Structure formats: structure tokens, C-alpha cells
């Protein structure tokens, strides 16, 4: 909005400049250390934009003369926003005049009017209006009462915001303000800068329209009120995020027309004069902080944050806070030369619905960001963790116990079965062979119980490992789900961003092609028109030059002739004036002489009359004296009567004398009045002659000035045509440069978006790789456990095989010993038979003796057969000879008769093996 304005594409350059110039940081948090560049974007969505905006900011710097700055038509709800600097020596004022161009009366309601201080400190003026906009909000209810209302007659004009009449704007001072109005019919509004003391309504008829400057921030726009909402809630469990405003991507700049330039297309780059309402929903399980972060350059303004609590004890309650950036906090503006400046705007709980209200402050720069940072990320020293009770048999993803090891008992301890598995030798009424069998059975049972306990322990370990693997898999699944969710969110964001970019790119491409086509056509047309106009202008210039030279020559001749004529007329007028003056003087002298002669004659007549009267009086006195002397005898009555008569006569004579004198005076006065009237008439005639001379001179001068003005106007038009052609060519060039700059900006933004997408993909890939690594480690731990179990199983099998080989060797040794004993017994029996009685005798002798049977007796052929090895001993266990201790080696006498044993079927053999496990016979 003034020289500090910058574009979004220079933000990184400003950060680099800050590093090089040693920028003094104005930060409430070190953004770089908490991963600022990895924050997730929360793109806002436009919900609605309403009401009309008349923006007046071009020309921003007004001078060397004032005039009409901006104008446009408002119908219904509208806002007038002005922002101007006085570059003139004298103080000026801002005036806003409304014109009713309809044929019917129009009523206008003024709802709100705000003005800033007029100061050379641009940031101070901008933030002052930003603060007042929040301190005195516009009442948007249908029943809101206006500050005042006025009715404008058809084709009439009226002034609003009369306070501006008494607000001087001095040289180099910035002055800004807004007026919110509501009209019943279309009204044409003008914003003007005029000298103090001039009637604004009268000036609106003749004030010139000032040209727009290169910023082109004026015109009529739709969208003075803008409602936006973040559709994806901020999740405090997913790290930091930001909402970006004023970037002309998610938050597009509003478009309008400039009615002072035949409705030319204009764009409010910065959305200045627009009131924002931004809603940000949140969720999660921990508090977070809200920060303000300027990106486009210095910013100084105010913001209101409303937090609607949606959970907890304060559910349904709203907290409202207003934050002021710049001024009172010790800095002029935030974000000068860096994008890492920040200012905290409150602490909030997860689940709060945030509503931000603000208007982009004048003199400040866009875009801006609102950062949402979880408390654990903003202040890791105070991060609170939630303790989870984990069973003892659950291990982490690396196979380590979470709270310690668990002892797995093989059997009950201290209970009624605590003596189970032990051998009781206190009471034994069994034969030694039965005892040996029981002992072997008990030992075998011990080994079986031990094997069962180990198997149970192994099963429990396996169950524990399976539980651990289940937990690891669950965590891996959760991580995978989180990664998939993040990937889906990223893909959705990428898709949305790609869709937005695609639409923007398509729109930009269509606009670019249309603009290129239009620019090419306009450039070609402008080029042809400029060439034609240049040619025409040159021809016109040459013709005009010839005409001008001829006209100048003729004008010079006419001027000389006119001057000669005027000089002759002046001379004649002067002679006439002198002659008239002389005649008037002669007439005056003659009139004076005549008047003097008349006066002298009147005086002489008066004197003659006086002398006559005096003579008559003297004569009367003489006669009276003579009569007195002659008729002295007459009575005094007669004398007195005569005296009275004389007195009466004298009195009458005196009266006649006085009347004659008065008449003479009146005559003299009449003569003097006639003289003065004559002089006045002559003076009036001289004045009229002088006026006629002056009027003739003025008309001649006006004709000369008109001729010069006509020549100047023709020259100006030719120059304007040339300038217009040059301007159109320059506009075409600027449009081409703007198109290229826009393409470069879009390319930079696409590159930045691709970079962010790549960064997001990289982060998701890293998380997915971490998830795969956790799964791999869990699988490795499981494989290690299985390998360990397999090793233990093989070791156990090897130990059992070794034990079986030892048992077989021992059995073979014992069988050999028994066979030897049997052979020795047979040998002794054979010797006894040789030297003893015959068989019959023996039968007779031993009839009372029980039969003696040698158990398991074998023949000589059997004894001389080769003995099988351990691997060849394939006889069933029930056919193997029992083993007895060495101290119990003997030949049984009177054994129980043995019945012939039938061969066992495989099923019976298996059943026999299950019922009679292998017996181990000790050798002593």
C-alpha cells in the first residue's frame, strides 16, 4: 500500500537479507529450532464475500494539485476506504460527496465512520485505523441504527463524513479512514482532496479526475466482508501447522473495475479495506499456542481472537482477546527483513473453535501466517506424558521388558500339591524290582514334569513373545495407520492443492492465453494504431505546424493590425476623451461663468432691490419726517400709525429681500446641480468610453488567448495522442512483463509447493520407513526368539538322544551281565547233572519241590548270536530285560508263571508305551 509493499516471492530473500544485515529479532519463539519449515499447511476456504468496496489509494501520493481521487457506484451495503499522502505545501482535506444520478429521491444511511491520525509515520496511521476498526465494530444486525441518514434529491449532491472538513492533512502526512453506508438506490460516490475552506459539494462539479498511479489500487470491488474457514481441524497430536492469509492462492485477491477509466479491470493486491472473519477448528489432547507470523514484510495492526470452548467445564463459553502488533510493544512493525518474526496471540485448549477478526492494516504487507503450535513442541521442558500400565509379560519393540521379568512357576508351590513330583521312600513294601520300577517311574515322571514345566515355560515365553509381537504389531499397525492417515491427508492435501493448482494453472493458463492473445491483439492493434496515429499525428503535426506557422503569421499580422487598430482606437478614444474633457471643461467653465454672471446679476438685482428698498425706506423716512415735521401737530396716534405702517413696509421689504435672496440661492443651487449633472454625465460618458476601450482590448486579448489556447489545445491533443500511444505501448510492455513476472511467481510457487510436497512425502516416507524398521526389528526379535527356542529344542533333543544312547548302552551291558549269569548257572546245572542222579531219579526225588524256572533263559545259539548295537536295538520296551542294581543282581526263584506273550499291534504298542513309559533301572 506504499513503498514498503512487497510480494510473496521475496520472502526468502528478505530472510537472507536479515541474516546478512544483522536484523534485530522480534520473536516470541525460535521457530527454526522447532521445525518451522516442516509445519503442515491448513488451507482456508472462502465461505462468502459480500458488500461493495470503493477503494481510494491511487494516486497514493497527491500533488502538485488536488482533485477527484476515486469514484464509483454503490448500491445497498457499501464501504468507502481511503488512504492518501498530501505532497502539497498547503494543508488539504479529504471530502466524500454522494451524487444521486437517478430521477427519484434516494436515502443514504451512514452506519459507521472512522478516521486515523494524520501523520508522516505511515505505520502509526495504518495501525490506528486497524485498532479503531476492532474497537468500534460495525453493527451488522438488521435492526442496527445508523449514525445519521440523509435524503438526496434527484440529480442532487450531498457531503457525508463532515468531520473530515475540520481535519487538515499537512504536507507529507498520511491520512486514512473508512465509511460504511447503506443506500436504498444506486449512488455515485466521489473521494476528493481539496484545499481547506473550499465548498466540497461545489468543487465536485469542477474538480479534475486525477490519473491512477502504477499501484492501481482504486475502483469498485465486491467483497468488503470476507468469511473464511479452515475445513481440516488442527490436530495437536500431529505437530505444528499454519494458516496463510493474503497469498493470492487459497486467499485470492478481489477484482473490480475503475469507473474513472471506463470500467478498466483493477485488482486489490492485499485486500486492503476488506474485513476478515476466519474460523479455525481444533482437536487433540493437549493445549496449544497461537502465533502471528508476517511473511511479506513489515506489519503493524490489530487482531481479535474469539475462543469458543467446546469441551470441559467451560463448554459453550467464549473468550475474546484483542492483540496489537507494533507501536505499544516497542517496535514500529513486525517482520522487517525476515520471515521468522512472531508474536504470541494466546494459549488455547484442544477442541476450541478460534474465530479471528481483522482488516489488513494500511502501510503493512501481506501475506501473513497464523501458527498453531502444540505446547509440547513450543515448550518441551514442560511436556507431560501419560503413563500407561503395561503387563509384565509385555516387552517393547526391541525385546526389552517394560517393567521387569516375570517368574513362571513350573508347578504349584506351598499348596496341597507342593510335594507333587517328589519320591517318597519312607514306606516301601514292594520287592526290589518293583521298587526299582517305581523309582524309574518316578524319575521318568520327574523328567516328564520337568519337560512339561519347561514346555509350559516355553509356551508362556512364546505367549509373552506373541503378546509382545502383538503389541509391536499393534504399535506398528497404529504407526502404519497414522502414516497411512498422514499419507492420506498428505495425498488429500496434495490432491486438493494439485486440484487448486491445476484449476489455478488452468485459469492462469486460460487467463494467460487470453491475456497474451488480448495483449498480442492489443499490442498489434496498439502498434498499428500507434503507427497510424503516429503517422496521423506526424501529418497532423506537420499540418498543424504549417497551420500553426501560418496561423502564427496571420495571428501576428492580425495582432499587429489589431494592435495598430487598437492603438488607433486608443488614440482616437484618447482624443475623444480629451476633446470630451475639453468640451466638458469648456461647458463647465461656461456654465460656471453663466452661473457666476447669473449670481452677479442676481446679486446686483438684490443690491438694487435693497437700494430701492433702502431708498424707499429713506424716502418713507424722509416723508415721514417731513410729515412729522409738517404735521407735527397730528396726533401721536397718526404718527405711531405711520411708524407702524413704515415698519410693516420695511418688514415687507425685508421679506421681499429675503425671498429674492432665497430665490437667488435656489437658482444658484439649480445652476450648480445642473453643472454637476453635466459634469457627471460627461464623466459617465468618459467612463463608458474607457470601458468600451477596455472591453474592446479585453475581447481582443481574449480572442488572442483563445487562439493561443486553441493552438495549445491542438498541440496538447497531439501530444496526448502521442503520449497515449506511448502509454499503450508501455502498458503492453508492462503487461508482458507482468505476465512474465506472474509466470515466474507461479513457477516459484509451484516449485515451492513441489518442494513442500516432496518434503511432506519425505517425512511420510521417513515415518513409513521408521514403521517398517519397527516391524523389521519386531520380526527380527521374533525370529531371534524362534531361533533361540529352536536351539533350546534341538539341545533338549540332543540331550535326550544322548540320554537314550546311554540308557541303551547301560541296558546292553546289563543284559550281557544277565546273560553271563544265566550261562554260568546253566554251566553249573550241567555239571551237577553229570555227577548227579538220572532225570527220573531227580524227578522222583524232587516231586515235593516246586519247579525251578530260569526266567528269560536263552539257548546257546541265542547267546552266540552277534549283539545288536544301540541303533539296532529295535525290540519293544516290554520285551527288554529289566535292570536291577548291582547289589541286587540275582536269579529269581519261583517266579510267577509267565503266559505266552502275543505280538502287539501298533495301536497296542503305542498304548503300552503311553501307559508304561520307559523304565530306568539303577545298577546300584
Buried (B, 14 or more C-beta within 10 A) or exposed (E): BBEBBBBBBBBEEBBEBBEEEEBEEBBBBEBEEBEBEEBBBBBBBEEEBEBBBBBBBBBBBBBEEBBBBBBBBBEBBBBBBBBBBBBBEEBBBBBBBBBBBBEEEBBBBBBBBBBBBBBEBBBBBBBBBBBBBBEEEBEEEEEEEBBEBBEBEEEBBBBBBEEBBEBBBBBEBBBBBBBBBBBBBEBBBBBBBBBEEBEBBEBBEEBEBBEBBEBBBBBBBEBBBBBBBBEBBBBBEBBBBBBBBBBBBBBBBBEBBBBBBEEEEBBBBBBBBBBBBBBBBBBBEBBBBBBBBBBBBBBBBBBBBBBBBBEEEBEEEEEEEBBBBBBEEEBBBBBBBBBBBBBBBBEBBBBBBBBBBBBBBBBBBBBBBBBBBBBBBBEEEEEEEEEEEEEEBBBBBEBEBBEEEEEBEEBEEEEEEEEEBEEEEEEEEEEBBEBBBBBBBBBBBEBEBEEBBBEBBBEBBBEBBBBBBBBBBEBBBEBBEBBBEBBEBBBEBBEBBBEBBEEBBEEBBEBBEEBBEEBBEBBEBBBEBBEEBBEBBEEBBEEBBEBBEEBBEEBEEBBEEBBEEBEEBBEEBBEBBEEBBEEBEEBBEEBBEEBBEBBEEBBEBBEEBBEBBBEBBEEBBEBBEEBBEEEEEEEEEEBEEBBEEBEEBBEEBEEEBEEBBEEBEEBBEEBBEEBEEBBEEBEEBBEEBEEEBEEBBEEBEEBBEEBEEEBEEBBEBBEEBBEBBEBBBEBBEEBBEBBEEBEEBBEEBEEBBEEBBEEBBEBBEEBBEEBBEBBEBBBEBBEEBEEEBEEEEEEBEEEEEEEEEEBBEBBBEBBEBBBEBBBEEBEEEEEEEEEEEEEEEBEEEEEEEEEEBBBBEBEEEEBEEEEEEEEEBEEEEEEBBBBBBEEBBEBEEEEEEEEEEEEBEEEEBEEBBEEEBEBBBBBE
